[in-house]
Amino acid sequence: MNARDKILEAADELFGLVGFEAATTREIADRCGVNKALIHYHFKSKEALFETLLDRYYAALGTTLENALQGGGGSLRSRMLCMVDAYVDFLAANRNFGRIVQREAAGGRHMERVRALMVPLFDRGIQLLQGAYPNTLRGNLAAAQLLISFYGMIISYFTYRDLLRHLLGTDPLSAENLLSRKEHVRRMVEITLNEIEQV
């Protein structure tokens, strides 16, 4: 692993643990065993390092979700179910992502950047739902509300994993529990789509 990647990995860990404001470039440098000046050489500032990390995460997430959409079969239903699995797998593989984004989305300094990175993904989901199900244009089954609900069902499981460990009495990120979470969210998607199709 080259120095730049080591820095990004250490920054990911520290930003996930304490957040952007509390993290320092000195701590990041210590974590990855490089000189602090090397961080500034590669990224110019802590701010630029954080933005690089966010951009990299969202690029990977966009690719992951798009691949799931393309590989999920013909119907939107099957593609949505494939996306649920892909999103859970992405968050399981990138365990700091949810915490980093939730801190910023809750009023952090980078809230606008997170918004700008999330909006295209959200808009894509709305277009897909409304295109396949015109009755999601408005009302209590509006596409925007459905996407927010599905997002919450998935992301909160990862951002609150320490609390869930105590509630469940087991590791929420174990293979068995992750499979259970996927199956639950997939079932919620199925129930919702069944309802939409009957309206």
ABEGO torsion letter per residue (X at the ends): XBAAAAAAAAAAAAAAAAEAAABBAAAAAAAAGBBAAAAAAAAGBAAAAAAAAAAAAAAAAAAAAAAAAAAAEABAAAAAAAAAAAAAAAAAABAAAAAAAAAAAAGBAAAAAAAAAAAAAAAAAAAAAAAABAAAABEAABAAAAAAAAAAAAAAAAAAAAAAAAAAGBBAABAAAAAAAAAAAAAAAAAAAAAAAAX
